[in-house]
């Protein structure tokens, strides 16, 4: 596990009651047999005073305070009073933001060190594997979690890899030290369903002389899987909509909507179809690895055909070509600042991509990492976008850009009501920076998760270490 040597924190403090309200009861397709055991670390009230505060709501407050109490944001404003027993920190000259969120990470499933024994992200035994869950591969001792925390990451989605058409469920984690993944699992966060279009699936499976071997084979594979899931959903879930409002897959096999068709429910449970039915039902959010604009358009049409909603396209180097449609349909673009050209489908990237996806009304742009290194500097990746946009005549202030790393990311993960902004009542996930977080010199000095200071650049006792690294020397030997 990752061990922050928190002075004065007894083990019992790790077992305090969770502050988050219980989530709504999920459908039968999204019930969790491996529920979260996460508990916030107990911490005293903390008042951060006189900083530049980017709230994540599009607002910038100069000379403002942030009060954290009972694991939540209690107040944001100027001249706040410190409650009894509070720790008061002078943050003059500092900047404060919500904790950063990475919506596309493989920490724990492609853990460090990068050896075959840690390659647990792609289940390449078949092109459609929605039955696998990334959380069952997560290794909490991955040193990458602590490195990400030092970069201000407080929440992250761990996804399967992109070898498959449908690669399985992703899981959202709080970035806290833990022995089990359940102790990191964000309470009540919906799962993500990882899908992939383009070169990866057709290369992996076409090279093995099995479908898909082409892009048309990719689409046929998605459609076949969702046809099966639609039939499964109809059989396993009694019909609740009147006939006029049902989709084609909600009617009885013979088209009869009479009482006798209600008896056609039940059957053997199928783990693959549970996940796909959960996506059709809206309980599991769909995240799609997709580079080209034309393929994003196809996937949006696929979503309309089967009635599911896409939360975000990931990577999307051509997302700028369909930015207006993404905004109209409420789909986020989880994108890199400047990765491009490493394969044909990534060839037509531009450095203004994120800025253009962000530009339409209701645009939802996100900076993601897909990298154990990039996750440590998401703020600087966003700064690249701001610089390139300015050269193109698009001026993006820090209070807008911070949403790419916080509020928009939380929205795509379905947790925007609980984290992603500095608003009263939300989780006290907070980063104190040594200056403007979009400066090349920016460093996260303090990182709070649910109001507990888990990282402090100036306090070695609050710099978590993985059990895997304990006893290791800088030269790689063992003491």
C-alpha positions as CSV (number, residue, x, y, z in Angstrom):
1,X,0.0,0.0,0.0
2,X,1.0,3.7,-0.1
3,X,1.9,4.9,3.3
4,X,1.7,8.6,4.1
5,X,3.5,9.0,7.4
6,X,0.8,11.4,8.7
7,X,1.9,12.8,12.1
8,X,-0.7,12.3,14.8
9,X,-3.0,10.3,12.5
10,X,-4.0,7.0,14.3
11,X,-5.1,4.1,12.2
12,X,-8.6,4.5,13.5
13,X,-8.7,7.9,11.7
14,X,-8.7,6.0,8.4
15,X,-12.0,4.3,9.4
16,X,-14.1,7.5,9.9
17,X,-17.6,7.6,8.5
18,X,-17.9,8.5,4.9
19,X,-19.4,11.9,4.4
20,X,-20.9,11.4,0.9
21,X,-24.6,10.8,0.6
22,X,-25.5,7.3,-0.5
23,X,-26.0,7.1,-4.3
24,X,-29.3,6.2,-5.8
25,X,-30.0,2.5,-6.1
26,X,-28.6,1.2,-9.4
27,X,-30.4,-1.1,-11.8
28,X,-29.8,-4.8,-11.5
29,X,-27.2,-4.4,-14.2
30,X,-25.1,-2.1,-12.2
31,X,-25.3,-3.5,-8.7
32,X,-21.8,-3.8,-7.1
33,X,-20.7,-7.0,-5.6
34,X,-17.3,-5.3,-4.8
35,X,-18.5,-2.1,-3.2
36,X,-16.3,0.8,-2.1
37,X,-14.9,0.7,1.4
38,X,-13.4,4.1,1.1
39,X,-13.4,6.3,4.2
40,X,-12.0,9.8,4.3
41,X,-9.1,10.3,6.6
42,X,-10.1,12.4,9.7
43,X,-8.7,15.9,9.6
44,X,-9.2,19.1,11.6
45,X,-10.8,22.1,10.0
46,X,-8.4,23.9,7.7
47,X,-8.5,27.5,6.5
48,X,-6.3,28.5,3.6
49,X,-6.0,32.3,3.5
50,X,-5.3,35.0,1.0
51,X,-4.7,33.1,-2.2
52,X,-5.7,33.3,-5.8
53,X,-8.6,30.8,-6.0
54,X,-9.8,29.2,-9.2
55,X,-13.1,27.6,-8.2
56,X,-13.6,25.4,-11.3
57,X,-16.9,27.2,-12.0
58,X,-15.3,29.7,-14.3
59,X,-14.6,32.2,-11.4
60,X,-11.3,33.6,-10.2
61,X,-11.1,35.2,-6.7
62,X,-8.0,37.2,-5.7
63,X,-7.1,37.4,-2.1
64,X,-9.6,34.7,-1.1
65,X,-9.9,32.0,1.5
66,X,-11.0,28.4,1.4
67,X,-12.4,26.7,4.5
68,X,-12.4,22.9,4.7
69,X,-14.4,21.2,7.4
70,X,-15.6,17.6,8.0
71,X,-14.2,16.5,4.7
72,X,-16.1,19.1,2.7
73,X,-15.7,22.6,1.3
74,X,-17.4,24.7,4.0
75,X,-16.9,28.1,2.4
76,X,-15.0,30.1,-0.3
77,X,-14.6,33.8,-0.1
78,X,-12.8,36.7,1.5
79,X,-12.2,37.3,5.2
80,X,-13.5,33.9,6.4
81,X,-13.4,33.3,10.1
82,X,-11.5,30.2,11.4
83,X,-13.6,27.8,13.4
84,X,-12.4,26.6,16.8
85,X,-9.5,24.2,16.5
86,X,-8.8,25.0,12.9
87,X,-5.4,24.9,11.2
88,X,-4.8,28.2,9.5
89,X,-2.4,28.4,6.6
90,X,-1.2,31.7,5.1
91,X,-1.5,31.1,1.3
92,X,-0.4,34.5,0.3
93,X,1.2,34.3,-3.2
94,X,-0.2,30.8,-3.7
95,X,-3.0,29.6,-6.1
96,X,-5.7,27.2,-5.0
97,X,-7.6,24.9,-7.4
98,X,-9.9,21.9,-7.0
99,X,-8.1,18.6,-7.0
100,X,-7.2,17.6,-10.6
101,X,-9.0,14.7,-12.2
102,X,-7.6,12.4,-14.9
103,X,-10.3,10.6,-16.8
104,X,-8.0,8.3,-18.7
105,X,-5.3,6.5,-16.7
106,X,-3.9,3.0,-16.6
107,X,-2.2,3.3,-13.2
108,X,-2.5,0.0,-11.3
109,X,-3.4,-2.1,-14.4
110,X,-0.1,-1.2,-16.2
111,X,1.8,-0.7,-12.9
112,X,5.4,0.3,-12.4
113,X,7.9,-1.3,-13.0
114,X,6.7,-2.0,-16.5
115,X,7.2,-5.7,-16.8
116,X,5.0,-8.4,-18.3
117,X,3.8,-9.5,-14.9
118,X,2.2,-6.1,-14.5
119,X,0.5,-6.0,-18.0
120,X,-3.1,-6.4,-16.9
121,X,-4.9,-3.8,-19.0
122,X,-5.9,-5.7,-22.2
123,X,-7.9,-8.9,-22.1
124,X,-7.1,-9.9,-25.7
125,X,-8.8,-13.3,-25.7
126,X,-11.6,-11.8,-27.7
127,X,-12.6,-8.5,-29.3
128,X,-15.7,-8.1,-27.1
129,X,-14.9,-8.4,-23.4
130,X,-17.3,-6.2,-21.4
131,X,-17.3,-8.9,-18.7
132,X,-13.9,-7.8,-17.5
133,X,-13.5,-5.0,-14.9
134,X,-10.3,-2.9,-14.7
135,X,-10.7,-2.7,-11.0
136,X,-9.9,-6.4,-10.7
137,X,-6.4,-5.7,-12.1
138,X,-5.7,-2.5,-10.0
139,X,-2.5,-2.9,-7.9
140,X,-2.7,-0.3,-5.2
141,X,1.0,-0.5,-4.6
142,X,1.8,1.0,-8.0
143,X,4.2,3.9,-7.2
144,X,2.5,5.9,-9.9
145,X,-0.4,6.7,-7.6
146,X,2.0,8.7,-5.3
147,X,3.7,10.4,-8.2
148,X,0.2,11.5,-9.5
149,X,-0.7,12.8,-6.1
150,X,2.4,15.0,-6.1
151,X,1.1,16.4,-9.4
152,X,-2.3,17.4,-7.8
153,X,-4.3,14.4,-8.9
154,X,-7.0,13.5,-6.4
155,X,-9.4,11.5,-8.6
156,X,-8.8,9.3,-11.6
157,X,-10.6,6.8,-13.8
158,X,-8.7,3.6,-14.4
159,X,-9.6,2.1,-17.8
160,X,-8.8,-1.2,-19.6
161,X,-6.6,-0.8,-22.7
162,X,-7.8,-0.3,-26.2
163,X,-7.0,-3.6,-28.0
164,X,-10.7,-4.6,-28.0
165,X,-13.9,-3.2,-29.6
166,X,-15.4,-3.3,-26.1
167,X,-12.7,-3.7,-23.5
168,X,-14.5,-3.8,-20.2
169,X,-15.5,-1.6,-17.3
170,X,-13.4,1.2,-15.9
171,X,-13.4,2.3,-12.3
172,X,-13.1,5.8,-10.7
173,X,-10.7,6.0,-7.7
174,X,-9.9,8.5,-5.0
175,X,-6.1,8.9,-5.1
176,X,-5.5,7.8,-1.5
177,X,-3.1,5.2,0.1
178,X,-4.8,1.9,0.4
179,X,-4.2,-1.9,0.6
180,X,-7.2,-2.8,-1.6
181,X,-8.7,-1.1,-4.6
182,X,-12.1,-1.0,-2.8
183,X,-10.5,1.3,-0.3
184,X,-9.7,3.7,-3.1
185,X,-13.0,3.3,-5.0
186,X,-15.0,6.5,-5.3
187,X,-18.2,5.9,-3.4
188,X,-21.2,5.8,-5.8
189,X,-19.3,6.7,-8.9
190,X,-20.7,5.0,-12.0
191,X,-18.6,2.6,-13.9
192,X,-17.2,3.6,-17.3
193,X,-17.5,1.2,-20.3
194,X,-14.3,1.3,-22.4
195,X,-14.8,1.0,-26.2
196,X,-12.3,1.5,-29.0
197,X,-12.6,2.3,-32.6
198,X,-10.1,2.5,-35.4
199,X,-6.8,0.9,-35.9
200,X,-6.2,-0.9,-32.6
201,X,-9.0,-3.6,-32.7
202,X,-8.6,-4.3,-36.4
203,X,-4.8,-4.6,-36.0
204,X,-4.9,-6.8,-33.0
205,X,-7.6,-9.2,-34.2
206,X,-7.2,-8.9,-38.0
207,X,-3.6,-9.9,-37.6
208,X,-4.8,-13.1,-35.9
209,X,-7.1,-13.9,-38.8
210,X,-10.2,-13.3,-36.8
211,X,-12.7,-10.5,-37.0
212,X,-12.5,-7.5,-36.9
213,X,-10.0,-7.0,-39.6
214,X,-11.4,-3.7,-41.0
215,X,-13.3,-0.7,-39.8
216,X,-16.5,-2.0,-41.2
217,X,-15.8,-5.2,-39.2
218,X,-15.4,-3.0,-36.1
219,X,-18.8,-1.5,-36.5
220,X,-20.4,-4.9,-37.2
221,X,-18.9,-6.1,-34.0
222,X,-20.3,-3.2,-31.9
223,X,-23.8,-3.7,-33.5
224,X,-23.8,-7.5,-32.9
225,X,-22.8,-7.0,-29.2
226,X,-25.5,-4.3,-28.6
227,X,-28.2,-6.4,-30.4
228,X,-27.5,-9.2,-28.0
229,X,-27.5,-6.8,-25.1
230,X,-30.8,-5.3,-26.2
231,X,-32.5,-8.7,-26.3
232,X,-31.0,-9.5,-22.9
233,X,-32.2,-6.2,-21.4
234,X,-35.7,-6.9,-22.7
235,X,-35.7,-10.4,-21.2
236,X,-34.1,-9.5,-17.9
237,X,-36.0,-6.3,-17.1
238,X,-39.8,-6.1,-17.1
239,X,-41.1,-3.4,-19.5
240,X,-41.9,-0.1,-17.8
241,X,-42.6,2.1,-20.7
242,X,-45.9,2.3,-22.6
243,X,-45.7,0.8,-26.1
244,X,-45.5,4.2,-27.8
245,X,-42.3,5.1,-25.9
246,X,-40.5,1.8,-26.2
247,X,-37.5,1.3,-28.5
248,X,-37.5,-1.5,-31.0
249,X,-35.6,-3.8,-28.6
250,X,-38.2,-3.3,-25.8
251,X,-41.1,-5.0,-27.6
252,X,-41.9,-8.6,-27.4
253,X,-40.2,-11.0,-29.9
254,X,-43.4,-11.4,-31.9
255,X,-44.3,-7.8,-31.7
256,X,-47.1,-8.5,-29.3
257,X,-47.4,-5.9,-26.5
258,X,-50.1,-7.9,-24.7
259,X,-50.0,-9.2,-21.2
260,X,-48.6,-12.6,-22.3
261,X,-45.4,-10.9,-23.5
262,X,-44.7,-9.7,-19.9
263,X,-43.9,-13.4,-19.0
264,X,-40.9,-13.4,-21.3
265,X,-38.4,-12.2,-18.6
266,X,-35.6,-13.9,-16.8
267,X,-33.0,-16.3,-17.9
268,X,-29.4,-17.0,-17.1
269,X,-27.2,-14.1,-16.1
270,X,-24.5,-13.1,-18.5
271,X,-21.6,-11.0,-17.3
272,X,-20.8,-9.6,-20.8
273,X,-24.4,-8.6,-21.3
274,X,-24.9,-7.2,-17.8
275,X,-22.3,-4.5,-18.6
276,X,-23.8,-3.7,-22.1
277,X,-27.3,-3.6,-20.7
278,X,-26.1,-1.3,-18.0
279,X,-24.8,1.0,-20.7
280,X,-28.1,0.9,-22.6
281,X,-29.9,1.6,-19.3
282,X,-27.7,4.6,-18.6
283,X,-26.2,3.2,-15.4
284,X,-22.7,2.7,-17.0
285,X,-21.1,5.6,-18.8
286,X,-19.6,5.0,-22.3
287,X,-16.0,6.2,-22.9
288,X,-14.7,5.6,-26.4
289,X,-11.1,5.6,-27.7
290,X,-11.5,7.3,-31.1
291,X,-9.2,9.5,-33.1
292,X,-10.8,10.4,-36.4
293,X,-13.8,12.7,-36.9
294,X,-15.6,10.4,-39.3
295,X,-15.4,7.5,-36.8
296,X,-16.7,9.7,-34.0
297,X,-19.7,10.5,-36.2
298,X,-20.3,6.8,-36.8
299,X,-20.1,6.1,-33.1
300,X,-22.6,8.9,-32.3
301,X,-24.9,7.3,-34.9
302,X,-24.4,3.9,-33.2
303,X,-25.3,5.4,-29.9
304,X,-28.6,6.8,-31.4
305,X,-29.3,3.4,-33.0
306,X,-29.2,1.6,-29.7
307,X,-30.2,4.3,-27.3
308,X,-27.1,4.8,-25.2
309,X,-25.2,8.0,-24.4
310,X,-21.5,8.7,-24.9
311,X,-19.9,10.4,-22.0
312,X,-16.6,11.2,-23.8
313,X,-14.4,10.5,-26.8
314,X,-10.9,9.9,-25.6
315,X,-7.7,11.0,-27.6
316,X,-9.8,12.4,-30.4
317,X,-7.0,14.2,-32.3
318,X,-9.7,15.2,-34.9
319,X,-12.3,16.3,-32.4
320,X,-12.0,19.9,-33.5
321,X,-13.6,18.9,-36.8
322,X,-16.8,17.8,-35.0
323,X,-16.6,20.2,-32.0
324,X,-20.1,21.7,-32.6
325,X,-21.7,18.3,-32.8
326,X,-20.0,17.2,-29.7
327,X,-21.3,20.2,-27.8
328,X,-24.8,19.8,-29.2
329,X,-24.9,16.2,-28.0
330,X,-23.3,16.8,-24.7
331,X,-20.3,14.7,-25.3
332,X,-16.9,15.6,-23.8
333,X,-13.6,15.4,-25.6
334,X,-10.9,13.9,-23.3
335,X,-7.8,14.9,-25.3
336,X,-4.1,15.4,-25.3
337,X,-2.4,18.8,-25.7
338,X,-0.1,17.8,-28.5
339,X,0.2,14.0,-29.1
340,X,-0.2,13.3,-32.8
341,X,1.3,11.5,-35.8
342,X,2.4,8.2,-34.1
343,X,0.0,6.3,-36.4
344,X,-2.1,7.1,-39.4
345,X,-5.4,7.8,-37.5
346,X,-3.4,10.3,-35.3
347,X,-1.9,12.1,-38.3
348,X,-4.3,15.1,-38.6
349,X,-3.9,16.5,-35.1
350,X,-3.5,20.2,-34.3
351,X,-2.3,21.9,-31.1
352,X,-5.5,24.0,-30.9
353,X,-7.7,20.9,-30.7
354,X,-8.7,21.3,-27.0
355,X,-9.3,25.0,-27.4
356,X,-11.6,24.5,-30.3
357,X,-13.6,21.7,-28.6
358,X,-13.9,24.1,-25.6
359,X,-15.0,27.0,-27.7
360,X,-18.7,26.2,-28.6
361,X,-21.4,26.9,-26.1
362,X,-21.7,23.9,-23.9
363,X,-18.4,22.6,-25.1
364,X,-16.8,20.1,-22.8
365,X,-13.0,19.8,-23.2
366,X,-10.8,17.7,-20.9
367,X,-7.1,17.3,-20.7
368,X,-6.2,13.6,-20.0
369,X,-3.0,11.7,-19.7
370,X,-3.1,8.1,-20.8
371,X,0.4,8.1,-19.3
372,X,2.0,7.4,-16.0
373,X,4.3,10.3,-16.6
374,X,1.8,12.8,-18.2
375,X,-0.5,12.4,-15.2
376,X,2.1,14.1,-13.1
377,X,1.9,17.4,-15.0
378,X,-1.7,17.7,-16.4
379,X,-1.5,21.4,-15.4
380,X,1.4,22.0,-17.8
381,X,-0.3,20.0,-20.6
382,X,-3.2,22.4,-20.2
383,X,-0.8,25.4,-20.3
384,X,0.5,24.2,-23.7
385,X,-3.1,24.4,-25.0
386,X,-3.5,27.9,-23.6
387,X,-0.2,29.0,-25.3
388,X,-1.1,27.6,-28.7
389,X,-4.6,29.0,-28.5
390,X,-3.2,32.4,-27.9
391,X,-1.0,32.2,-31.0
392,X,-4.2,31.4,-32.9
393,X,-6.0,34.5,-31.4
394,X,-8.0,32.6,-28.7
395,X,-7.3,34.0,-25.2
396,X,-8.2,31.5,-22.5
397,X,-7.9,32.7,-18.9
398,X,-6.8,30.4,-16.1
399,X,-10.3,30.3,-14.6
400,X,-11.6,28.7,-17.8
401,X,-8.7,26.4,-18.5
402,X,-8.8,24.9,-15.0
403,X,-12.2,23.4,-15.9
404,X,-10.4,21.1,-18.4
405,X,-8.8,19.4,-15.4
406,X,-11.6,19.6,-12.8
407,X,-15.2,20.4,-13.5
408,X,-15.4,19.0,-17.0
409,X,-13.6,15.8,-16.0
410,X,-15.9,15.3,-13.1
411,X,-18.9,15.7,-15.5
412,X,-17.7,13.0,-17.8
413,X,-17.3,10.6,-14.9
414,X,-20.7,11.4,-13.5
415,X,-19.4,12.8,-10.2
416,X,-19.8,16.5,-10.9
417,X,-22.3,16.9,-8.0
418,X,-19.6,15.8,-5.5
419,X,-16.2,17.0,-6.7
420,X,-14.5,19.0,-9.4
421,X,-15.3,22.5,-8.1
422,X,-14.7,24.5,-4.9
423,X,-18.3,24.9,-3.8
424,X,-19.8,24.5,-0.4
425,X,-20.8,21.0,0.4
426,X,-18.6,19.3,-2.2
427,X,-15.7,17.0,-1.3
428,X,-12.7,19.0,-0.1
429,X,-10.4,17.9,-2.8
430,X,-8.0,20.9,-3.0
431,X,-4.5,21.7,-4.4
432,X,-2.3,24.6,-3.2
433,X,0.1,25.6,-5.9
434,X,3.3,27.7,-5.5
435,X,2.1,30.1,-8.1
436,X,0.0,30.1,-11.3
437,X,-0.7,26.4,-12.0
438,X,-0.3,27.1,-15.7
439,X,3.3,28.3,-15.3
440,X,6.2,26.1,-16.3
441,X,7.5,26.6,-12.8
442,X,4.3,25.5,-11.1
443,X,4.4,22.8,-8.5
444,X,1.7,21.4,-6.2
445,X,2.8,22.3,-2.7
446,X,-0.1,20.7,-0.8
447,X,-2.8,18.3,-1.9
448,X,-5.9,17.6,0.2
449,X,-8.3,14.7,-0.3
450,X,-11.6,15.1,1.5
451,X,-9.9,17.8,3.6
452,X,-7.0,15.7,4.7
453,X,-3.5,16.9,3.7
454,X,-2.1,13.8,2.0
455,X,0.8,15.5,0.3
456,X,3.1,18.3,1.3
457,X,6.1,19.1,-0.8
458,X,7.8,20.6,2.3
459,X,7.0,17.8,4.7
460,X,8.6,14.4,4.1
461,X,6.1,12.9,6.5
462,X,3.3,13.7,4.0
463,X,5.0,12.3,0.9
464,X,3.5,8.9,0.4
465,X,5.7,5.9,-0.5
466,X,4.6,2.6,-2.0
467,X,5.3,-0.5,0.0
468,X,6.9,-1.7,-3.2
469,X,9.6,1.0,-2.9
470,X,10.2,0.7,0.9
471,X,13.7,-0.5,1.5
472,X,14.9,0.2,-2.1
473,X,17.9,2.4,-2.7
474,X,18.2,5.1,-5.3
475,X,20.5,2.7,-7.3
476,X,17.8,0.1,-7.4
477,X,19.2,-2.2,-4.7
478,X,17.7,-3.4,-1.5
479,X,18.8,-2.2,1.9
